[in-house]
Amino acid sequence: MLLVINCVLLLVPCLYSMPFSSTRDRRSDDVSTGALQVIVQEQSALIQSLQAKVAALETTVSDLKTRVSQEDDRLGRVQHAVAFTATLFGPSTQQTLDVGDNAAIKFNDVITNVGNSYDPSTGTFTAPVVGVYAFSLSLEADNVHDSIVVMVEKIVGGIGSAIAYTSVQGAGSDHYDTSSIFVVTHLAVGDKIIARRAWGGNYLNNWLKNSFSGFLVTAD
């Protein structure tokens, strides 16, 4: 009997200690799980914040690329600025000037020559870039010499072709006849434009009354 009592006394502390130990373990696990959940939530919020910042940066980069492209286009237009105006001018003692027989008219008095693409010594404009160009030609004849027909000629690979004609009446008119044309054409690099006497008389009035102009509308 005494032996049984001693065994019971030995088991009682063990029984009391077992449930208390299990409760502490569960509480410890619950605390660890809660802490991890808080960390996960914080990291998730941080990731969302970073994603929003990345999206904002991507938008900013896209806007900057657009601005850079627009600025490149603007600089390209500035670099390709092409324009000229020249008039026909000779000695002040001469009322009329002989423009030659089927030759390019040399508008020798240069007023504007942005890009230096017009050569007054030959009367030739040479396209420096590929693009669309516009040209105008204004003429005045006297009433003594024969009427003159002038063409705007496009020269590609050394071969010329007329793209527009105009004429001014000479002898028989009771006034000084004037005429003008405006033409738009596409040119490749090295293509040339001249104003050439086509047929009729050879004379135009002097003193800046005849002009030849051109400019680049848009580069390709």
trRosetta pair geometry for C-beta under 8 A, 3 or more apart (Angstrom, degrees):
i j d omega theta_ij theta_ji phi_ij phi_ji
1 4 5.8 -51 -154 29 35 111
1 5 6.7 33 151 -17 65 104
2 5 5.7 -53 -151 35 35 112
2 6 6.5 36 152 -20 65 105
3 6 5.8 -55 -152 34 32 112
3 7 6.6 32 152 -20 65 104
4 7 5.8 -54 -153 32 33 111
4 8 6.5 33 152 -19 66 105
5 8 5.8 -55 -152 34 33 112
5 9 6.4 33 152 -20 66 106
6 9 5.7 -55 -149 36 32 113
6 10 6.5 33 153 -20 64 105
7 10 5.7 -57 -153 35 33 112
7 11 6.5 27 152 -18 67 108
8 11 5.8 -61 -149 36 33 108
8 12 6.6 44 155 -37 66 99
9 12 6.1 -40 -149 12 32 116
10 13 7.4 -60 -175 29 34 100
10 14 7.5 23 143 -9 63 113
11 14 5.5 -64 -159 40 46 114
11 15 6.1 46 150 -25 78 106
12 15 5.8 -57 -149 33 32 111
12 16 6.5 27 157 -15 66 106
13 16 5.7 -58 -147 39 34 109
13 17 6.1 29 159 -19 69 110
14 17 5.9 -59 -145 37 29 108
14 18 6.5 37 159 -32 64 104
15 18 6.2 -49 -150 20 28 114
15 19 8.0 14 165 -4 58 98
16 19 7.5 -69 -166 36 30 95
16 20 6.9 15 155 -6 65 118
17 20 6.1 -71 -152 45 35 109
17 21 6.0 35 159 -24 73 112
18 21 6.1 -60 -148 34 26 110
18 22 6.7 22 159 -17 63 108
19 22 5.7 -57 -148 36 36 112
19 23 6.5 37 157 -22 68 105
20 23 5.9 -55 -151 33 32 113
20 24 6.7 32 155 -18 64 105
21 24 6.0 -57 -153 34 32 111
21 25 6.7 32 152 -20 65 105
22 25 5.7 -53 -151 33 33 113
22 26 6.6 32 154 -18 66 104
23 26 5.9 -55 -150 35 32 109
23 27 6.3 31 154 -17 65 107
24 27 5.7 -57 -149 38 32 112
24 28 6.3 34 153 -21 66 106
25 28 5.7 -56 -151 35 31 112
25 29 6.4 30 152 -18 66 105
26 29 5.7 -54 -149 36 33 111
26 30 6.3 35 153 -21 66 105
27 30 5.7 -52 -148 34 32 113
27 31 6.5 34 154 -19 64 104
28 31 5.8 -55 -151 34 31 112
28 32 6.5 30 153 -18 65 106
29 32 5.7 -56 -149 37 33 111
29 33 6.3 31 155 -18 67 107
30 33 5.9 -55 -146 37 30 110
30 34 6.3 30 156 -18 64 108
31 34 5.9 -57 -148 37 29 112
31 35 6.4 29 155 -20 64 107
32 35 5.8 -56 -149 35 30 111
32 36 6.5 29 154 -18 64 106
33 36 5.8 -56 -150 36 31 111
33 37 6.4 33 153 -21 65 105
34 37 5.6 -53 -149 34 32 112
34 38 6.6 34 153 -19 64 103
35 38 5.7 -53 -153 33 33 113
35 39 6.5 33 150 -18 65 105
36 39 5.5 -53 -149 37 35 113
36 40 6.2 37 152 -21 67 104
37 40 5.6 -51 -145 35 32 113
37 41 6.4 33 155 -19 64 105
38 41 5.8 -55 -150 36 30 111
38 42 6.3 29 153 -18 64 107
39 42 5.7 -57 -149 37 30 112
39 43 6.2 28 154 -17 66 108
40 43 5.8 -57 -146 39 29 109
40 44 6.2 33 154 -22 65 107
41 44 5.6 -53 -146 35 30 113
41 45 6.4 30 155 -17 64 105
42 45 5.8 -55 -150 36 31 110
42 46 6.4 32 151 -20 64 106
43 46 5.5 -52 -147 36 34 114
43 47 6.3 37 152 -22 66 103
44 47 5.7 -51 -148 33 31 112
44 48 6.5 31 153 -17 63 105
45 48 5.7 -53 -149 36 32 111
45 49 6.4 34 152 -20 64 106
46 49 5.6 -55 -151 36 31 113
46 50 6.3 30 152 -18 66 106
47 50 5.7 -55 -148 38 31 110
47 51 6.3 35 152 -22 65 105
48 51 5.6 -51 -146 34 31 114
48 52 6.5 34 153 -20 63 103
49 52 5.8 -54 -153 33 31 111
49 53 6.5 29 150 -17 64 106
50 53 5.6 -54 -149 37 35 112
50 54 6.3 38 152 -22 67 104
51 54 5.6 -51 -146 35 32 112
51 55 6.4 35 153 -20 64 104
52 55 5.7 -52 -150 35 31 113
52 56 6.5 32 151 -19 64 105
53 56 5.6 -53 -149 36 33 112
53 57 6.3 34 152 -19 66 105
54 57 5.6 -54 -148 37 32 112
54 58 6.3 36 152 -22 65 103
55 58 5.7 -51 -148 33 31 113
55 59 6.6 34 152 -19 63 103
56 59 5.7 -53 -153 34 33 112
56 60 6.5 34 149 -19 65 105
57 60 5.5 -53 -148 36 35 113
57 61 6.3 37 153 -20 67 104
58 61 5.7 -51 -146 36 32 112
58 62 6.4 35 153 -21 63 105
59 62 5.7 -54 -149 35 31 113
59 63 6.5 32 152 -18 64 105
60 63 5.7 -54 -150 36 32 111
60 64 6.4 31 152 -19 65 106
61 64 5.6 -54 -148 37 32 112
61 65 6.4 36 153 -22 65 103
62 65 5.7 -51 -149 32 32 113
62 66 6.6 33 152 -19 63 103
63 66 5.7 -54 -153 34 33 113
63 67 6.5 31 151 -17 66 105
64 67 5.6 -54 -148 37 34 111
64 68 6.2 36 153 -21 67 105
65 68 5.7 -53 -146 36 31 112
65 69 6.3 33 154 -20 64 105
66 69 5.8 -55 -150 35 30 111
66 70 6.4 29 153 -17 64 106
67 70 5.7 -54 -148 37 32 111
67 71 6.2 31 153 -19 66 106
68 71 5.7 -56 -147 38 31 111
68 72 6.3 36 152 -23 65 104
69 72 5.6 -51 -148 33 32 114
69 73 6.5 34 152 -19 63 102
70 73 5.7 -52 -152 34 33 113
70 74 6.5 34 150 -20 65 104
71 74 5.5 -51 -148 35 35 113
71 75 6.3 33 154 -17 67 105
72 75 5.8 -55 -145 39 30 108
72 76 6.2 35 152 -24 64 107
73 76 5.6 -54 -149 34 30 115
73 77 6.6 30 154 -19 64 102
74 77 5.8 -54 -154 33 32 109
74 78 6.5 30 150 -17 65 105
75 78 5.5 -53 -149 37 36 112
75 79 6.1 34 154 -19 68 107
76 79 5.7 -54 -143 39 30 109
76 80 6.1 9 161 -2 65 114
76 219 7.0 -123 149 60 105 139
77 80 6.1 -69 -141 50 27 98
77 81 7.0 59 151 -63 61 77
77 219 7.3 -166 -104 17 59 112
78 81 5.9 -18 -161 -28 35 112
80 115 7.9 24 -175 -100 38 133
80 128 7.6 -174 -145 93 75 109
80 129 5.1 -33 -141 11 116 162
80 131 7.5 108 165 -25 137 155
80 216 6.3 -107 144 114 95 164
80 219 4.7 -20 148 -44 165 144
81 114 5.4 -57 130 150 100 130
81 115 6.3 -162 99 -51 61 108
81 216 7.1 -170 -153 48 27 122
82 114 6.2 -180 -138 100 22 91
82 115 4.1 -28 -111 11 71 164
82 117 5.5 13 -151 6 112 144
82 127 7.9 58 170 -142 168 58
82 128 6.1 -178 -93 34 135 114
82 129 7.2 -161 -28 27 140 103
82 133 7.7 -52 97 -113 127 107
82 214 8.0 -28 134 119 97 90
82 215 6.2 153 100 -154 69 53
82 216 3.9 76 52 -16 106 116
83 112 5.9 -25 118 134 96 124
83 113 7.9 -159 95 -134 55 17
83 114 4.5 28 48 41 83 117
83 115 7.1 110 21 13 48 111
83 213 7.9 -1 -173 -172 79 90
83 214 7.2 -167 -142 98 47 50
83 215 3.9 7 -107 -109 85 100
83 216 7.1 -100 -58 17 68 74
84 110 7.1 -52 -162 -147 100 98
84 112 5.7 -175 -139 99 36 76
84 113 4.7 30 -116 -110 99 60
84 114 6.9 -148 -65 31 61 64
84 115 7.8 -96 -49 56 96 95
84 117 6.6 -132 -31 65 130 83
84 118 3.9 125 -167 -9 172 139
84 125 6.6 -169 45 -107 141 115
84 213 6.5 -172 95 -143 58 54
84 214 5.7 8 51 53 90 80
84 215 7.4 178 19 -74 53 65
85 110 7.7 124 86 -160 50 55
85 111 4.5 -33 91 61 100 113
85 112 4.6 47 28 37 90 99
85 211 6.2 -1 -171 -175 92 117
85 212 7.5 163 -150 85 48 45
85 213 4.3 -5 -103 -103 80 99
86 107 3.7 122 111 122 108 112
86 108 6.9 137 176 33 119 9
86 109 6.1 146 -167 74 74 49
86 110 4.7 -33 -103 -100 98 57
86 111 6.4 -175 -94 10 37 78
86 113 7.6 39 -61 -71 101 101
86 118 6.2 -162 -23 143 129 145
86 120 5.8 -178 -138 -100 150 101
86 211 6.9 163 86 -152 38 69
86 212 5.5 -14 62 60 87 91
86 213 7.6 169 20 -78 56 56
87 107 6.0 -159 126 -167 3 101
87 109 4.6 -29 65 69 84 111
87 111 6.6 57 -9 -30 97 112
87 208 4.4 24 154 -136 154 69
87 209 7.8 99 -165 21 115 21
87 210 6.4 128 -160 78 72 54
87 211 4.7 -36 -97 -95 76 81
87 212 7.8 169 -89 18 31 68
88 97 6.0 -155 161 52 118 151
88 99 7.6 -43 -133 -93 145 106
88 105 6.9 -47 -88 167 124 112
88 106 7.9 107 -115 89 85 53
88 107 5.3 -77 -65 -119 69 68
88 108 6.9 65 -130 21 47 80
88 109 7.1 177 -95 18 2 102
88 204 6.2 41 92 97 164 130
88 206 7.1 -112 120 -127 95 46
88 208 7.3 172 63 -102 53 27
88 209 7.5 -47 61 57 98 58
88 210 4.1 4 21 70 121 112
88 211 7.5 -133 -1 -72 76 38
89 108 6.2 -117 49 71 80 94
89 109 3.9 43 14 -32 129 135
89 206 6.9 81 -138 -169 40 78
89 207 6.9 65 -123 -104 76 18
89 208 5.6 15 -83 -63 103 70
90 94 5.1 -35 107 65 123 130
90 97 4.7 153 -14 -93 142 120
90 206 5.0 -83 44 -129 98 117
91 94 4.9 80 70 5 90 104
91 206 7.8 -47 65 -151 48 151
92 206 7.9 164 -122 137 30 137
92 207 7.5 70 -125 -87 64 97
94 97 6.3 88 128 -76 131 69
94 206 5.3 127 103 -54 84 157
95 142 6.5 70 132 -84 113 143
95 205 6.8 -48 161 -142 72 73
95 206 5.7 -165 178 23 21 113
95 207 7.9 -30 -141 -8 48 115
96 142 5.2 -78 -76 -10 121 133
96 144 7.5 -122 -31 56 150 117
96 145 6.5 137 -170 -7 166 134
96 203 4.4 20 169 -175 130 118
96 204 6.7 155 -155 79 82 26
96 205 5.9 -60 -104 -106 69 38
96 206 6.0 -142 -94 -23 13 92
97 203 6.7 149 71 -148 36 68
97 204 5.8 -25 59 64 89 77
97 205 7.6 31 14 127 85 12
97 206 5.2 113 -31 -82 99 85
98 202 5.0 15 -151 132 78 115
98 203 5.9 -39 -94 -91 53 74
99 103 7.1 -167 144 69 69 94
99 105 4.7 -19 -161 -112 121 96
99 106 8.0 178 -147 24 76 67
99 148 7.6 87 38 -163 131 155
99 197 5.4 142 104 -51 115 123
99 202 5.8 -163 46 -179 72 68
99 203 7.1 164 1 -103 87 21
99 204 5.7 45 -38 4 124 109
100 103 3.4 -37 121 41 140 127
100 104 7.8 6 66 52 143 37
100 105 7.4 -170 35 -93 105 56
100 197 6.4 -177 82 14 72 134
100 202 6.5 -176 54 -155 12 110
101 197 6.9 -95 -147 84 20 138
101 202 6.3 -42 -75 -101 63 124
102 196 6.7 22 -170 171 50 107
102 197 5.7 -105 -84 84 27 92
102 198 7.4 47 -113 -133 74 19
102 199 7.9 15 -80 -78 90 53
103 196 6.8 -143 117 -142 19 85
103 197 6.5 22 43 28 54 106
104 122 6.4 27 88 163 145 69
104 123 4.2 175 142 77 106 125
104 124 6.4 -5 -180 -63 162 81
104 153 7.9 -108 -100 46 89 126
104 194 4.1 -60 -128 -176 114 139
104 195 6.9 99 -159 66 69 48
104 196 5.2 -50 -95 -91 52 85
105 123 5.4 162 87 -145 42 155
105 150 6.9 -9 -22 -138 140 127
105 194 7.5 148 34 172 65 90
105 195 4.8 -40 41 94 113 99
105 196 6.7 -171 -10 -99 80 28
105 197 6.6 107 -57 -36 98 81
105 204 7.7 36 -139 6 137 146
105 210 7.8 -82 161 141 143 137
105 212 7.3 157 91 -47 112 140
106 120 6.4 82 -177 175 87 60
106 121 6.9 -24 -145 -179 125 17
106 122 6.7 -130 -106 160 99 8
106 123 4.0 -115 -97 -50 47 107
107 110 7.9 103 121 -79 88 61
107 120 6.5 -93 91 -130 58 84
107 123 5.8 102 13 -124 68 89
107 195 7.3 54 -28 38 113 127
107 210 7.2 -133 -109 115 101 93
107 211 6.8 85 -145 -145 139 38
107 212 4.4 -158 -18 25 159 116
108 120 4.8 101 -134 174 46 113
108 121 7.8 65 -119 -83 88 36
109 120 7.6 138 -9 -141 15 142
109 208 6.6 -67 73 -96 153 87
110 113 5.1 -7 -177 -37 130 122
110 118 6.9 159 -119 96 116 120
110 120 5.2 -108 -48 -56 108 135
113 116 5.6 57 143 -98 108 45
113 117 7.4 -171 -171 36 83 55
113 118 5.3 -120 -126 48 102 103
115 128 5.8 -138 175 9 122 150
115 216 7.9 70 -19 -11 165 124
117 125 5.8 46 128 -160 94 76
117 126 5.6 -136 -170 64 84 65
117 127 7.0 39 -168 -109 138 19
117 128 5.2 -110 -94 -28 123 106
118 124 7.4 174 -151 93 55 40
118 125 4.8 -25 -99 -97 78 81
118 214 7.3 145 -73 46 120 111
119 122 4.8 20 105 37 118 98
119 123 7.4 -36 88 17 75 16
119 124 5.1 0 50 59 106 84
119 125 7.7 -175 16 -81 70 32
119 126 7.2 33 -10 -5 108 105
120 123 7.0 32 -151 -75 36 47
122 194 7.9 -76 136 -106 87 123
123 194 5.6 74 118 -144 96 99
123 195 6.7 -95 169 45 120 79
123 212 7.5 64 -159 48 89 166
124 192 5.3 -22 -168 -162 107 120
124 193 7.5 140 -160 70 58 43
124 194 5.3 -35 -103 -81 67 102
125 135 7.6 -172 39 -103 158 124
125 192 6.5 146 78 -158 53 62
125 193 4.5 -16 62 59 109 94
125 194 7.3 179 20 -73 75 50
125 214 5.4 24 -123 47 170 153
126 190 6.5 -18 -170 -140 101 32
126 191 7.5 156 -152 81 57 35
126 192 5.3 -26 -97 -99 68 82
127 130 7.4 70 146 -92 129 32
127 131 7.5 -174 -164 43 120 79
127 133 6.6 -122 -105 -38 110 145
127 187 3.8 -179 -67 129 158 133
127 188 6.7 127 85 86 142 27
127 189 6.0 -133 106 -119 96 30
127 190 6.6 -39 62 28 86 21
127 191 4.8 16 17 57 126 83
127 192 7.4 -135 -2 -76 80 34
127 193 7.7 78 -45 -10 90 99
128 189 6.8 -3 171 -131 22 84
129 189 6.3 -11 -123 -87 19 92
129 216 7.0 35 59 -123 109 146
129 219 5.0 -22 129 -124 134 117
129 220 7.9 -167 151 29 93 79
130 187 7.1 -155 -136 99 46 58
130 188 5.3 -7 -108 -130 91 52
130 189 5.7 -56 -52 -34 75 80
130 219 6.6 88 79 -161 59 76
130 220 4.5 -39 113 26 106 121
131 186 7.3 -133 130 -144 23 70
131 187 6.9 -7 62 57 54 79
131 216 5.5 44 94 -156 141 102
131 217 6.9 -172 151 58 107 70
131 218 5.6 -155 -164 100 114 45
131 219 4.0 -75 -77 -113 135 42
131 220 5.3 -153 -87 -17 62 71
132 184 6.4 14 178 180 102 101
132 185 7.4 178 -151 97 64 24
132 186 5.4 -41 -97 -96 66 70
132 187 7.9 133 -115 16 20 73
132 216 7.6 106 78 -166 51 60
132 217 4.4 -46 101 59 98 118
132 218 5.3 20 42 49 105 80
133 184 7.1 175 91 -151 41 58
133 185 6.1 -20 63 66 86 71
133 186 7.5 134 17 -115 77 21
133 187 5.3 4 5 6 125 120
133 193 7.4 -139 107 -25 144 150
133 214 5.9 19 172 -178 113 107
133 215 6.9 175 -153 89 76 31
133 216 5.6 -46 -101 -104 80 48
133 217 6.3 -175 -104 0 20 88
134 182 6.9 1 -176 -176 101 91
134 183 7.2 168 -153 89 58 42
134 184 4.8 -24 -99 -99 79 80
134 214 6.6 175 91 -147 48 62
134 215 5.9 -9 57 57 90 78
134 217 5.4 85 -18 -55 101 109
135 152 6.0 147 104 -151 137 145
135 182 7.3 171 89 -152 46 49
135 183 5.3 -13 61 62 91 88
135 184 7.8 169 19 -84 67 34
135 185 7.4 -15 9 20 110 103
135 193 5.9 -146 -75 163 156 153
135 212 7.6 -10 -170 -173 100 78
135 213 6.8 164 -153 91 55 54
135 214 4.2 -14 -101 -98 80 98
136 180 6.6 9 -178 -177 96 106
136 181 7.0 -178 -147 91 56 48
136 182 4.7 -13 -101 -103 89 77
136 183 7.7 165 -83 19 43 64
136 211 7.8 13 107 106 95 97
136 212 7.6 173 89 -152 55 38
136 213 4.8 -1 54 59 94 101
136 214 7.4 -178 19 -74 61 53
137 150 6.8 -142 153 112 144 127
137 152 5.9 -161 -20 -68 140 109
137 164 7.8 166 24 98 126 123
137 166 6.4 180 92 29 116 138
137 180 6.4 175 90 -149 52 61
137 181 5.3 4 51 51 96 88
137 195 5.3 140 -119 -106 135 134
137 211 7.5 -174 -147 93 39 55
137 212 5.5 3 -110 -110 77 73
137 213 7.9 -165 -71 28 41 67
138 178 7.1 -3 -175 -173 87 103
138 179 7.5 174 -151 92 49 43
138 180 4.2 -11 -103 -101 73 106
138 210 6.4 -171 98 -145 70 45
138 211 4.9 17 49 49 105 87
138 212 8.0 -150 29 -66 66 40
139 148 7.6 -127 173 84 145 112
139 150 6.1 152 -68 23 153 142
139 166 6.4 162 18 109 127 121
139 168 5.0 -136 115 -30 114 132
139 178 6.6 164 88 -153 54 57
139 179 5.1 -8 58 60 100 86
139 180 7.0 174 17 -79 67 55
139 204 6.0 -92 -157 -131 93 125
139 210 5.2 21 -121 -124 52 101
140 168 6.5 163 -139 -141 19 160
140 176 5.6 31 -179 155 103 112
140 177 7.1 169 -148 88 57 44
140 178 4.7 -20 -97 -99 82 83
140 204 6.6 97 72 -171 53 88
140 205 4.5 -38 103 30 99 127
140 209 4.2 -58 42 143 138 118
140 210 5.9 -136 27 -67 78 80
141 145 6.9 -117 -173 68 106 97
141 147 6.8 108 108 -128 176 50
141 148 5.9 165 -92 23 132 105
141 168 3.9 160 -6 117 114 122
141 169 6.6 -166 65 78 135 32
141 170 4.8 -87 153 -87 137 76
141 173 7.9 99 91 32 107 146
141 176 6.6 -176 81 -163 46 73
141 177 5.3 -3 50 59 99 92
141 201 7.4 97 -142 72 132 136
141 203 6.8 97 -144 101 88 78
141 204 5.9 -77 -95 -121 63 56
141 205 6.3 174 -131 -25 13 89
142 145 6.0 72 62 19 100 90
142 170 6.5 33 74 -144 58 82
142 176 6.0 -37 -118 -115 40 94
142 203 6.6 -38 25 125 105 121
142 205 5.5 128 -53 -80 80 88
143 169 8.0 19 -112 118 72 86
143 170 6.5 156 -129 179 28 46
143 171 6.5 98 172 -110 51 31
143 172 7.3 -134 -166 50 86 31
143 173 4.5 -122 -119 73 101 85
143 174 6.7 72 -139 -111 156 9
143 175 6.6 132 -62 71 133 12
143 176 6.3 -106 -32 -82 92 52
143 177 7.6 113 -82 -10 80 86
144 170 6.8 -56 66 175 35 96
144 171 5.9 3 169 -88 18 82
144 203 7.9 -35 78 91 91 152
145 148 7.7 19 115 -40 112 106
145 170 4.7 -74 90 -167 59 141
145 171 6.2 -125 104 -40 11 94
145 201 4.6 125 146 -164 103 147
145 202 7.3 -91 175 52 142 61
145 203 4.0 71 55 45 168 132
146 170 4.9 94 132 59 14 147
146 171 5.9 -28 -88 10 40 110
146 200 5.5 -164 129 178 109 78
146 201 3.2 168 74 -64 85 106
146 202 8.0 52 54 6 103 58
146 203 7.8 113 46 29 64 97
147 167 6.1 40 166 173 109 110
147 168 6.5 -166 -151 95 77 47
147 169 4.8 -36 -103 -128 112 42
147 170 4.4 -152 -67 9 43 89
147 171 7.4 -103 -33 31 68 68
147 177 7.8 -8 -119 57 92 151
147 200 5.0 -73 100 -160 68 136
147 201 5.9 146 68 4 20 110
148 167 6.6 -175 94 -148 43 74
148 168 6.0 3 54 53 84 86
148 170 6.5 75 -14 -44 78 120
148 197 6.4 -62 -169 -134 110 99
148 200 4.5 176 -116 101 35 121
148 201 4.4 -82 -67 64 87 83
148 202 6.9 152 -104 -60 124 10
148 203 6.8 -162 -45 54 136 47
148 204 6.7 -87 51 -67 157 82
149 165 6.1 -3 -177 -170 102 110
149 166 7.5 173 -153 92 61 32
149 167 4.2 -29 -101 -95 71 105
149 197 7.4 97 78 -165 56 60
149 198 4.5 -60 108 61 100 111
149 199 5.2 10 48 56 118 71
149 200 4.8 118 3 2 81 127
150 165 7.3 154 84 -154 41 60
150 166 5.9 -18 64 66 87 79
150 167 7.1 157 16 -91 66 48
150 195 5.7 18 171 177 119 97
150 196 6.9 161 -158 81 72 33
150 197 5.8 -48 -103 -102 75 45
150 198 6.2 167 -119 -2 17 92
151 162 4.2 -51 -179 -129 140 114
151 163 7.9 127 174 39 94 48
151 164 6.6 159 -157 86 67 46
151 165 4.8 -31 -99 -98 83 72
151 166 7.9 154 -92 20 38 60
151 195 7.4 171 86 -154 36 55
151 196 5.6 -22 63 63 85 85
151 198 4.5 80 -14 -61 108 120
152 162 7.1 103 70 -156 49 68
152 163 5.5 -56 96 63 96 89
152 164 4.5 16 37 55 111 96
152 165 7.8 -140 16 -69 70 31
152 181 6.7 -137 -16 92 124 131
152 183 5.6 -170 74 26 156 148
152 193 6.6 -3 -177 -169 93 100
152 194 7.7 171 -154 87 51 37
152 195 5.8 -31 -99 -100 63 70
153 160 4.7 15 171 -173 121 116
153 161 6.8 155 -155 74 77 24
153 162 5.5 -48 -99 -95 74 54
153 163 7.1 144 -120 8 23 81
153 193 7.1 156 80 -152 50 51
153 194 5.2 -16 59 62 100 84
153 195 7.5 153 14 -106 83 19
153 196 5.0 9 -6 10 132 122
154 160 6.8 153 80 -149 38 64
154 161 5.8 -24 63 63 88 77
154 162 7.9 124 17 -135 76 9
154 163 5.0 54 -13 -27 113 125
154 185 6.2 -120 -85 149 140 163
154 187 7.5 -146 -145 -96 112 95
154 191 6.6 -4 -171 175 91 114
154 192 7.4 148 -161 82 45 52
154 193 5.9 -18 -102 -99 62 75
155 158 6.8 -2 178 -131 103 12
155 159 6.8 161 -153 76 65 29
155 160 4.4 -30 -94 -89 82 81
155 191 6.7 161 79 -167 57 64
155 192 4.0 -13 57 63 110 102
155 193 7.4 -162 16 -71 82 27
155 194 6.9 31 -16 4 118 104
156 159 6.0 -31 69 63 68 83
156 161 7.7 -21 18 15 101 104
156 188 7.4 73 -130 36 104 110
156 191 5.2 -14 -96 -120 76 99
156 192 8.0 -165 -64 29 39 70
160 194 7.7 -40 -126 39 133 112
160 196 7.8 50 170 -6 152 156
162 165 6.4 21 176 -59 134 89
162 198 7.2 36 -97 -101 140 126
163 183 5.7 121 120 178 110 152
163 185 5.8 -14 -174 -74 164 144
164 181 5.0 166 151 154 133 147
164 183 4.4 -139 -23 -67 146 139
165 181 7.5 144 87 -62 22 161
165 198 6.4 -18 -126 -14 107 161
166 179 4.6 169 168 138 114 124
166 180 6.7 -39 -147 177 164 4
166 181 4.4 -150 -48 -28 128 117
167 179 6.1 88 75 -9 31 175
167 200 6.9 108 -139 -12 111 164
168 177 4.5 159 -170 103 84 106
168 178 6.4 -14 -119 -122 119 15
168 179 4.7 -145 -74 5 82 114
168 204 7.6 85 51 -117 144 86
169 172 7.0 -84 172 73 110 96
169 173 4.7 118 116 -55 114 131
169 177 4.1 106 48 -27 81 166
170 173 6.8 -166 129 10 11 113
170 177 7.3 -99 -63 30 33 122
170 200 7.7 155 -2 167 125 116
170 201 5.3 37 -26 3 161 156
170 203 7.2 91 -120 68 136 101
173 176 7.5 121 109 -93 131 16
173 177 5.3 -99 -133 -38 172 108
176 205 6.3 34 -158 -59 131 146
184 217 6.8 23 -141 -30 111 149
185 193 7.7 149 59 -92 134 126
187 191 4.1 -148 -158 68 94 132
187 193 7.4 -78 -87 -38 141 108
188 191 5.1 101 52 -24 67 114
193 214 6.5 126 81 -90 147 161
195 212 5.3 -131 -10 -106 137 132
197 200 7.6 -128 -170 59 97 81
197 202 6.5 12 -135 -121 164 61
204 209 7.7 -164 157 84 95 98
204 210 5.0 27 155 -53 138 153
205 209 4.6 -17 96 66 118 138
205 210 6.7 151 63 -32 76 102
206 209 7.2 67 92 21 21 105
208 211 7.5 25 -175 -66 65 97
216 219 6.4 11 175 -58 130 79
